[in-house]
Amino acid sequence: MKITIQKAKNGENTALADGHFLHSNYAPVKEAQRFVENLALPFIPKIIILLEPALSYAADFLRIRFPNIKLGVIRYLKDFEQYNSKFDFVINYFETSNLEARLESCINEEQLLSTLFFSWPASSQIFKDIEKEVWKEIKLALERSKTLLITRQYFEKKWFLNSINFFANIKHSVSFQNQITKDILIIASGPSLKPFISFIKENQNKFFIICLSSAISVCFKYDIKPDLYMTTDGGFWAGEHLKKLYKTDIPVAIPAEAFCSKNLLNKLKILPLVYDDGISKELTKASGIITKHAVRNGTVSGTALLFAIEYSDKNIYMCGLDMANQKGFQHTQPNELEANASIYDYRIKPKETRLTRSELTTGSLEIYKNWFISNRFNLSQRKVLRLIENNDRKNSLGWIEDINLQEFKKLSQKASDCKDYIFKETSWKFDSSKIKDFINQNINNQLWKQQLFPLDYVSLSHNNENIEMQNKIESEWENLFQKISGILNENI
């Protein structure tokens, strides 16, 4: 498309796209001023994003009318890049194949649901096909953000309660001072784990093995003894994977937010993990417990990889990391959730129907897969390698190198065959008064409320006079603190 810049009747610059005016040919600046003055806003947004405003005169008037908001732009054309300095951030639609993902990478869920989008009128007429696709992806991004906030609002409260339960019930905490000195093997539970089980069992002393929660049953069945178990899931059903740990004294790395029954917390050697954000970080600091740093991730395998990168300078092998749905079982067997689900299989609803349904669920795996592909880490001379047989390009994780069993055997030949014991028990005892005092100090903490009720606060930001929503937040806040008091009182 040919873009032409010429003088309007009043001497100001105007622009044309293939001969069609993108701005007035008489008074383009005045046109932009009227556009901004006539904008009808359903609420005061945190961000306004303009869709291809060409010479971007409207940005100046938006700054005057809304001096405290962020201003973004979605560009359809490269030709107007010289006007991007008027905006706080720029998204080039002509460079991205996934506007939805690009929006989500620039703006978090709360901000996105407090964002207003406006098309520059001439652009919406001249670029009709582009506009249609752009608005479609904006709608998808907004719907996804709402879904994520609904999920977060549910889990934030669970994470808070899990954190209180965590500190109240740990009896044996451990830590380590030194870096891990062996190649690390992270065992997940995808079907691709199966061909490697025998070799891992025979050579397990050559690696520092981190077993993720869903693979615990597999390690028990095949007598693989990891150096560390890891779980991060905050949901109750994730605790099903942990049941077999009653039989082990191997440490379990777990953040305070993750679900673990109080009986298990009483028994296990716990390596407490702490994230960089969230109420649990503040609670962890207040408790005084010794922790190791971890990075929050949508999947435990992501957290495990980042943990391995931080605490080792050796190669990292990842096994059972399929990141794609398979035919039949989605996990190497045995698997606790599969065992639980199979109880309810019967003639009318057989196992085959249940497994076929699981083959079609791909949304979350695609998100996790994209995270691994997109986050290339600076590893110096070491590598991250995925153990997988007969892989195809569709299931590639990009920069993470795929190797098969024979290649894995060759790389393992030089590894030392001795265990590396790095953990030691730490002195820490739960002091309920510390946590109680800290909770009481934050009883009116607005930041806590916003974190625990993110969707409600977005709704409230759209209408500050919504008394019903204010009362709902206060009622849920009070109920939550009653539950916390109950947990703390049990452990006095």
Secondary structure as a PSIPRED ss2 file (coil, helix, strand):
# PSIPRED VFORMAT (PSIPRED V4.0)

   1 M C   1.000  0.000  0.000
   2 K C   1.000  0.000  0.000
   3 I E   0.000  0.000  1.000
   4 T E   0.000  0.000  1.000
   5 I E   0.000  0.000  1.000
   6 Q E   0.000  0.000  1.000
   7 K E   0.000  0.000  1.000
   8 A C   1.000  0.000  0.000
   9 K C   1.000  0.000  0.000
  10 N C   1.000  0.000  0.000
  11 G C   1.000  0.000  0.000
  12 E C   1.000  0.000  0.000
  13 N E   0.000  0.000  1.000
  14 T E   0.000  0.000  1.000
  15 A E   0.000  0.000  1.000
  16 L E   0.000  0.000  1.000
  17 A E   0.000  0.000  1.000
  18 D C   1.000  0.000  0.000
  19 G C   1.000  0.000  0.000
  20 H E   0.000  0.000  1.000
  21 F E   0.000  0.000  1.000
  22 L C   1.000  0.000  0.000
  23 H C   1.000  0.000  0.000
  24 S C   1.000  0.000  0.000
  25 N C   1.000  0.000  0.000
  26 Y C   1.000  0.000  0.000
  27 A C   1.000  0.000  0.000
  28 P H   0.000  1.000  0.000
  29 V H   0.000  1.000  0.000
  30 K H   0.000  1.000  0.000
  31 E H   0.000  1.000  0.000
  32 A H   0.000  1.000  0.000
  33 Q H   0.000  1.000  0.000
  34 R H   0.000  1.000  0.000
  35 F H   0.000  1.000  0.000
  36 V H   0.000  1.000  0.000
  37 E H   0.000  1.000  0.000
  38 N C   1.000  0.000  0.000
  39 L C   1.000  0.000  0.000
  40 A C   1.000  0.000  0.000
  41 L C   1.000  0.000  0.000
  42 P C   1.000  0.000  0.000
  43 F C   1.000  0.000  0.000
  44 I C   1.000  0.000  0.000
  45 P C   1.000  0.000  0.000
  46 K C   1.000  0.000  0.000
  47 I E   0.000  0.000  1.000
  48 I E   0.000  0.000  1.000
  49 I E   0.000  0.000  1.000
  50 L E   0.000  0.000  1.000
  51 L E   0.000  0.000  1.000
  52 E C   1.000  0.000  0.000
  53 P C   1.000  0.000  0.000
  54 A C   1.000  0.000  0.000
  55 L C   1.000  0.000  0.000
  56 S C   1.000  0.000  0.000
  57 Y H   0.000  1.000  0.000
  58 A H   0.000  1.000  0.000
  59 A H   0.000  1.000  0.000
  60 D H   0.000  1.000  0.000
  61 F H   0.000  1.000  0.000
  62 L H   0.000  1.000  0.000
  63 R H   0.000  1.000  0.000
  64 I H   0.000  1.000  0.000
  65 R H   0.000  1.000  0.000
  66 F C   1.000  0.000  0.000
  67 P C   1.000  0.000  0.000
  68 N C   1.000  0.000  0.000
  69 I C   1.000  0.000  0.000
  70 K E   0.000  0.000  1.000
  71 L E   0.000  0.000  1.000
  72 G E   0.000  0.000  1.000
  73 V E   0.000  0.000  1.000
  74 I E   0.000  0.000  1.000
  75 R E   0.000  0.000  1.000
  76 Y C   1.000  0.000  0.000
  77 L C   1.000  0.000  0.000
  78 K H   0.000  1.000  0.000
  79 D H   0.000  1.000  0.000
  80 F H   0.000  1.000  0.000
  81 E H   0.000  1.000  0.000
  82 Q H   0.000  1.000  0.000
  83 Y H   0.000  1.000  0.000
  84 N H   0.000  1.000  0.000
  85 S H   0.000  1.000  0.000
  86 K H   0.000  1.000  0.000
  87 F C   1.000  0.000  0.000
  88 D C   1.000  0.000  0.000
  89 F E   0.000  0.000  1.000
  90 V E   0.000  0.000  1.000
  91 I E   0.000  0.000  1.000
  92 N E   0.000  0.000  1.000
  93 Y H   0.000  1.000  0.000
  94 F H   0.000  1.000  0.000
  95 E H   0.000  1.000  0.000
  96 T C   1.000  0.000  0.000
  97 S C   1.000  0.000  0.000
  98 N C   1.000  0.000  0.000
  99 L H   0.000  1.000  0.000
 100 E H   0.000  1.000  0.000
 101 A H   0.000  1.000  0.000
 102 R H   0.000  1.000  0.000
 103 L H   0.000  1.000  0.000
 104 E H   0.000  1.000  0.000
 105 S H   0.000  1.000  0.000
 106 C H   0.000  1.000  0.000
 107 I C   1.000  0.000  0.000
 108 N C   1.000  0.000  0.000
 109 E H   0.000  1.000  0.000
 110 E H   0.000  1.000  0.000
 111 Q H   0.000  1.000  0.000
 112 L H   0.000  1.000  0.000
 113 L C   1.000  0.000  0.000
 114 S C   1.000  0.000  0.000
 115 T E   0.000  0.000  1.000
 116 L E   0.000  0.000  1.000
 117 F E   0.000  0.000  1.000
 118 F E   0.000  0.000  1.000
 119 S E   0.000  0.000  1.000
 120 W C   1.000  0.000  0.000
 121 P H   0.000  1.000  0.000
 122 A H   0.000  1.000  0.000
 123 S H   0.000  1.000  0.000
 124 S H   0.000  1.000  0.000
 125 Q H   0.000  1.000  0.000
 126 I H   0.000  1.000  0.000
 127 F C   1.000  0.000  0.000
 128 K H   0.000  1.000  0.000
 129 D H   0.000  1.000  0.000
 130 I H   0.000  1.000  0.000
 131 E H   0.000  1.000  0.000
 132 K H   0.000  1.000  0.000
 133 E H   0.000  1.000  0.000
 134 V H   0.000  1.000  0.000
 135 W H   0.000  1.000  0.000
 136 K H   0.000  1.000  0.000
 137 E H   0.000  1.000  0.000
 138 I H   0.000  1.000  0.000
 139 K H   0.000  1.000  0.000
 140 L H   0.000  1.000  0.000
 141 A H   0.000  1.000  0.000
 142 L H   0.000  1.000  0.000
 143 E H   0.000  1.000  0.000
 144 R H   0.000  1.000  0.000
 145 S H   0.000  1.000  0.000
 146 K H   0.000  1.000  0.000
 147 T H   0.000  1.000  0.000
 148 L H   0.000  1.000  0.000
 149 L H   0.000  1.000  0.000
 150 I H   0.000  1.000  0.000
 151 T H   0.000  1.000  0.000
 152 R H   0.000  1.000  0.000
 153 Q H   0.000  1.000  0.000
 154 Y H   0.000  1.000  0.000
 155 F H   0.000  1.000  0.000
 156 E H   0.000  1.000  0.000
 157 K H   0.000  1.000  0.000
 158 K H   0.000  1.000  0.000
 159 W H   0.000  1.000  0.000
 160 F H   0.000  1.000  0.000
 161 L H   0.000  1.000  0.000
 162 N H   0.000  1.000  0.000
 163 S H   0.000  1.000  0.000
 164 I H   0.000  1.000  0.000
 165 N H   0.000  1.000  0.000
 166 F H   0.000  1.000  0.000
 167 F H   0.000  1.000  0.000
 168 A H   0.000  1.000  0.000
 169 N H   0.000  1.000  0.000
 170 I C   1.000  0.000  0.000
 171 K C   1.000  0.000  0.000
 172 H E   0.000  0.000  1.000
 173 S E   0.000  0.000  1.000
 174 V E   0.000  0.000  1.000
 175 S E   0.000  0.000  1.000
 176 F C   1.000  0.000  0.000
 177 Q C   1.000  0.000  0.000
 178 N C   1.000  0.000  0.000
 179 Q C   1.000  0.000  0.000
 180 I E   0.000  0.000  1.000
 181 T C   1.000  0.000  0.000
 182 K C   1.000  0.000  0.000
 183 D C   1.000  0.000  0.000
 184 I E   0.000  0.000  1.000
 185 L E   0.000  0.000  1.000
 186 I E   0.000  0.000  1.000
 187 I E   0.000  0.000  1.000
 188 A C   1.000  0.000  0.000
 189 S C   1.000  0.000  0.000
 190 G C   1.000  0.000  0.000
 191 P H   0.000  1.000  0.000
 192 S H   0.000  1.000  0.000
 193 L H   0.000  1.000  0.000
 194 K H   0.000  1.000  0.000
 195 P H   0.000  1.000  0.000
 196 F H   0.000  1.000  0.000
 197 I H   0.000  1.000  0.000
 198 S H   0.000  1.000  0.000
 199 F H   0.000  1.000  0.000
 200 I H   0.000  1.000  0.000
 201 K H   0.000  1.000  0.000
 202 E H   0.000  1.000  0.000
 203 N C   1.000  0.000  0.000
 204 Q H   0.000  1.000  0.000
 205 N H   0.000  1.000  0.000
 206 K H   0.000  1.000  0.000
 207 F C   1.000  0.000  0.000
 208 F E   0.000  0.000  1.000
 209 I E   0.000  0.000  1.000
 210 I E   0.000  0.000  1.000
 211 C E   0.000  0.000  1.000
 212 L E   0.000  0.000  1.000
 213 S H   0.000  1.000  0.000
 214 S H   0.000  1.000  0.000
 215 A H   0.000  1.000  0.000
 216 I H   0.000  1.000  0.000
 217 S H   0.000  1.000  0.000
 218 V H   0.000  1.000  0.000
 219 C H   0.000  1.000  0.000
 220 F H   0.000  1.000  0.000
 221 K H   0.000  1.000  0.000
 222 Y C   1.000  0.000  0.000
 223 D C   1.000  0.000  0.000
 224 I C   1.000  0.000  0.000
 225 K C   1.000  0.000  0.000
 226 P C   1.000  0.000  0.000
 227 D C   1.000  0.000  0.000
 228 L E   0.000  0.000  1.000
 229 Y E   0.000  0.000  1.000
 230 M E   0.000  0.000  1.000
 231 T C   1.000  0.000  0.000
 232 T C   1.000  0.000  0.000
 233 D C   1.000  0.000  0.000
 234 G C   1.000  0.000  0.000
 235 G C   1.000  0.000  0.000
 236 F H   0.000  1.000  0.000
 237 W H   0.000  1.000  0.000
 238 A H   0.000  1.000  0.000
 239 G H   0.000  1.000  0.000
 240 E H   0.000  1.000  0.000
 241 H H   0.000  1.000  0.000
 242 L H   0.000  1.000  0.000
 243 K H   0.000  1.000  0.000
 244 K H   0.000  1.000  0.000
 245 L H   0.000  1.000  0.000
 246 Y H   0.000  1.000  0.000
 247 K H   0.000  1.000  0.000
 248 T C   1.000  0.000  0.000
 249 D C   1.000  0.000  0.000
 250 I C   1.000  0.000  0.000
 251 P C   1.000  0.000  0.000
 252 V E   0.000  0.000  1.000
 253 A E   0.000  0.000  1.000
 254 I E   0.000  0.000  1.000
 255 P E   0.000  0.000  1.000
 256 A C   1.000  0.000  0.000
 257 E C   1.000  0.000  0.000
 258 A C   1.000  0.000  0.000
 259 F C   1.000  0.000  0.000
 260 C C   1.000  0.000  0.000
 261 S C   1.000  0.000  0.000
 262 K H   0.000  1.000  0.000
 263 N H   0.000  1.000  0.000
 264 L H   0.000  1.000  0.000
 265 L H   0.000  1.000  0.000
 266 N H   0.000  1.000  0.000
 267 K H   0.000  1.000  0.000
 268 L C   1.000  0.000  0.000
 269 K E   0.000  0.000  1.000
 270 I E   0.000  0.000  1.000
 271 L E   0.000  0.000  1.000
 272 P E   0.000  0.000  1.000
 273 L E   0.000  0.000  1.000
 274 V E   0.000  0.000  1.000
 275 Y C   1.000  0.000  0.000
 276 D C   1.000  0.000  0.000
 277 D C   1.000  0.000  0.000
 278 G C   1.000  0.000  0.000
 279 I H   0.000  1.000  0.000
 280 S H   0.000  1.000  0.000
 281 K H   0.000  1.000  0.000
 282 E H   0.000  1.000  0.000
 283 L H   0.000  1.000  0.000
 284 T H   0.000  1.000  0.000
 285 K H   0.000  1.000  0.000
 286 A H   0.000  1.000  0.000
 287 S H   0.000  1.000  0.000
 288 G C   1.000  0.000  0.000
 289 I C   1.000  0.000  0.000
 290 I C   1.000  0.000  0.000
 291 T C   1.000  0.000  0.000
 292 K E   0.000  0.000  1.000
 293 H E   0.000  0.000  1.000
 294 A C   1.000  0.000  0.000
 295 V C   1.000  0.000  0.000
 296 R C   1.000  0.000  0.000
 297 N C   1.000  0.000  0.000
 298 G C   1.000  0.000  0.000
 299 T C   1.000  0.000  0.000
 300 V H   0.000  1.000  0.000
 301 S H   0.000  1.000  0.000
 302 G H   0.000  1.000  0.000
 303 T H   0.000  1.000  0.000
 304 A H   0.000  1.000  0.000
 305 L H   0.000  1.000  0.000
 306 L H   0.000  1.000  0.000
 307 F H   0.000  1.000  0.000
 308 A H   0.000  1.000  0.000
 309 I H   0.000  1.000  0.000
 310 E H   0.000  1.000  0.000
 311 Y H   0.000  1.000  0.000
 312 S E   0.000  0.000  1.000
 313 D C   1.000  0.000  0.000
 314 K C   1.000  0.000  0.000
 315 N C   1.000  0.000  0.000
 316 I E   0.000  0.000  1.000
 317 Y E   0.000  0.000  1.000
 318 M E   0.000  0.000  1.000
 319 C E   0.000  0.000  1.000
 320 G C   1.000  0.000  0.000
 321 L C   1.000  0.000  0.000
 322 D C   1.000  0.000  0.000
 323 M C   1.000  0.000  0.000
 324 A C   1.000  0.000  0.000
 325 N C   1.000  0.000  0.000
 326 Q C   1.000  0.000  0.000
 327 K C   1.000  0.000  0.000
 328 G C   1.000  0.000  0.000
 329 F C   1.000  0.000  0.000
 330 Q C   1.000  0.000  0.000
 331 H C   1.000  0.000  0.000
 332 T C   1.000  0.000  0.000
 333 Q C   1.000  0.000  0.000
 334 P C   1.000  0.000  0.000
 335 N C   1.000  0.000  0.000
 336 E H   0.000  1.000  0.000
 337 L H   0.000  1.000  0.000
 338 E H   0.000  1.000  0.000
 339 A H   0.000  1.000  0.000
 340 N H   0.000  1.000  0.000
 341 A H   0.000  1.000  0.000
 342 S H   0.000  1.000  0.000
 343 I C   1.000  0.000  0.000
 344 Y C   1.000  0.000  0.000
 345 D C   1.000  0.000  0.000
 346 Y C   1.000  0.000  0.000
 347 R C   1.000  0.000  0.000
 348 I C   1.000  0.000  0.000
 349 K C   1.000  0.000  0.000
 350 P C   1.000  0.000  0.000
 351 K H   0.000  1.000  0.000
 352 E H   0.000  1.000  0.000
 353 T H   0.000  1.000  0.000
 354 R H   0.000  1.000  0.000
 355 L H   0.000  1.000  0.000
 356 T H   0.000  1.000  0.000
 357 R H   0.000  1.000  0.000
 358 S H   0.000  1.000  0.000
 359 E H   0.000  1.000  0.000
 360 L C   1.000  0.000  0.000
 361 T C   1.000  0.000  0.000
 362 T C   1.000  0.000  0.000
 363 G H   0.000  1.000  0.000
 364 S H   0.000  1.000  0.000
 365 L H   0.000  1.000  0.000
 366 E H   0.000  1.000  0.000
 367 I H   0.000  1.000  0.000
 368 Y H   0.000  1.000  0.000
 369 K H   0.000  1.000  0.000
 370 N H   0.000  1.000  0.000
 371 W H   0.000  1.000  0.000
 372 F H   0.000  1.000  0.000
 373 I H   0.000  1.000  0.000
 374 S H   0.000  1.000  0.000
 375 N C   1.000  0.000  0.000
 376 R C   1.000  0.000  0.000
 377 F C   1.000  0.000  0.000
 378 N C   1.000  0.000  0.000
 379 L C   1.000  0.000  0.000
 380 S C   1.000  0.000  0.000
 381 Q C   1.000  0.000  0.000
 382 R C   1.000  0.000  0.000
 383 K C   1.000  0.000  0.000
 384 V E   0.000  0.000  1.000
 385 L E   0.000  0.000  1.000
 386 R E   0.000  0.000  1.000
 387 L E   0.000  0.000  1.000
 388 I C   1.000  0.000  0.000
 389 E C   1.000  0.000  0.000
 390 N C   1.000  0.000  0.000
 391 N C   1.000  0.000  0.000
 392 D C   1.000  0.000  0.000
 393 R H   0.000  1.000  0.000
 394 K H   0.000  1.000  0.000
 395 N H   0.000  1.000  0.000
 396 S C   1.000  0.000  0.000
 397 L C   1.000  0.000  0.000
 398 G C   1.000  0.000  0.000
 399 W C   1.000  0.000  0.000
 400 I C   1.000  0.000  0.000
 401 E E   0.000  0.000  1.000
 402 D E   0.000  0.000  1.000
 403 I E   0.000  0.000  1.000
 404 N C   1.000  0.000  0.000
 405 L H   0.000  1.000  0.000
 406 Q H   0.000  1.000  0.000
 407 E H   0.000  1.000  0.000
 408 F H   0.000  1.000  0.000
 409 K H   0.000  1.000  0.000
 410 K H   0.000  1.000  0.000
 411 L H   0.000  1.000  0.000
 412 S H   0.000  1.000  0.000
 413 Q C   1.000  0.000  0.000
 414 K C   1.000  0.000  0.000
 415 A C   1.000  0.000  0.000
 416 S C   1.000  0.000  0.000
 417 D C   1.000  0.000  0.000
 418 C C   1.000  0.000  0.000
 419 K C   1.000  0.000  0.000
 420 D C   1.000  0.000  0.000
 421 Y C   1.000  0.000  0.000
 422 I C   1.000  0.000  0.000
 423 F C   1.000  0.000  0.000
 424 K E   0.000  0.000  1.000
 425 E E   0.000  0.000  1.000
 426 T C   1.000  0.000  0.000
 427 S C   1.000  0.000  0.000
 428 W C   1.000  0.000  0.000
 429 K C   1.000  0.000  0.000
 430 F C   1.000  0.000  0.000
 431 D C   1.000  0.000  0.000
 432 S H   0.000  1.000  0.000
 433 S H   0.000  1.000  0.000
 434 K H   0.000  1.000  0.000
 435 I H   0.000  1.000  0.000
 436 K H   0.000  1.000  0.000
 437 D H   0.000  1.000  0.000
 438 F H   0.000  1.000  0.000
 439 I H   0.000  1.000  0.000
 440 N H   0.000  1.000  0.000
 441 Q H   0.000  1.000  0.000
 442 N C   1.000  0.000  0.000
 443 I C   1.000  0.000  0.000
 444 N C   1.000  0.000  0.000
 445 N C   1.000  0.000  0.000
 446 Q H   0.000  1.000  0.000
 447 L H   0.000  1.000  0.000
 448 W H   0.000  1.000  0.000
 449 K H   0.000  1.000  0.000
 450 Q H   0.000  1.000  0.000
 451 Q H   0.000  1.000  0.000
 452 L H   0.000  1.000  0.000
 453 F C   1.000  0.000  0.000
 454 P H   0.000  1.000  0.000
 455 L H   0.000  1.000  0.000
 456 D H   0.000  1.000  0.000
 457 Y H   0.000  1.000  0.000
 458 V H   0.000  1.000  0.000
 459 S H   0.000  1.000  0.000
 460 L H   0.000  1.000  0.000
 461 S H   0.000  1.000  0.000
 462 H H   0.000  1.000  0.000
 463 N C   1.000  0.000  0.000
 464 N C   1.000  0.000  0.000
 465 E C   1.000  0.000  0.000
 466 N C   1.000  0.000  0.000
 467 I H   0.000  1.000  0.000
 468 E H   0.000  1.000  0.000
 469 M H   0.000  1.000  0.000
 470 Q H   0.000  1.000  0.000
 471 N H   0.000  1.000  0.000
 472 K H   0.000  1.000  0.000
 473 I H   0.000  1.000  0.000
 474 E H   0.000  1.000  0.000
 475 S H   0.000  1.000  0.000
 476 E H   0.000  1.000  0.000
 477 W H   0.000  1.000  0.000
 478 E H   0.000  1.000  0.000
 479 N H   0.000  1.000  0.000
 480 L H   0.000  1.000  0.000
 481 F H   0.000  1.000  0.000
 482 Q H   0.000  1.000  0.000
 483 K H   0.000  1.000  0.000
 484 I H   0.000  1.000  0.000
 485 S H   0.000  1.000  0.000
 486 G H   0.000  1.000  0.000
 487 I H   0.000  1.000  0.000
 488 L H   0.000  1.000  0.000
 489 N H   0.000  1.000  0.000
 490 E H   0.000  1.000  0.000
 491 N C   1.000  0.000  0.000
 492 I C   1.000  0.000  0.000
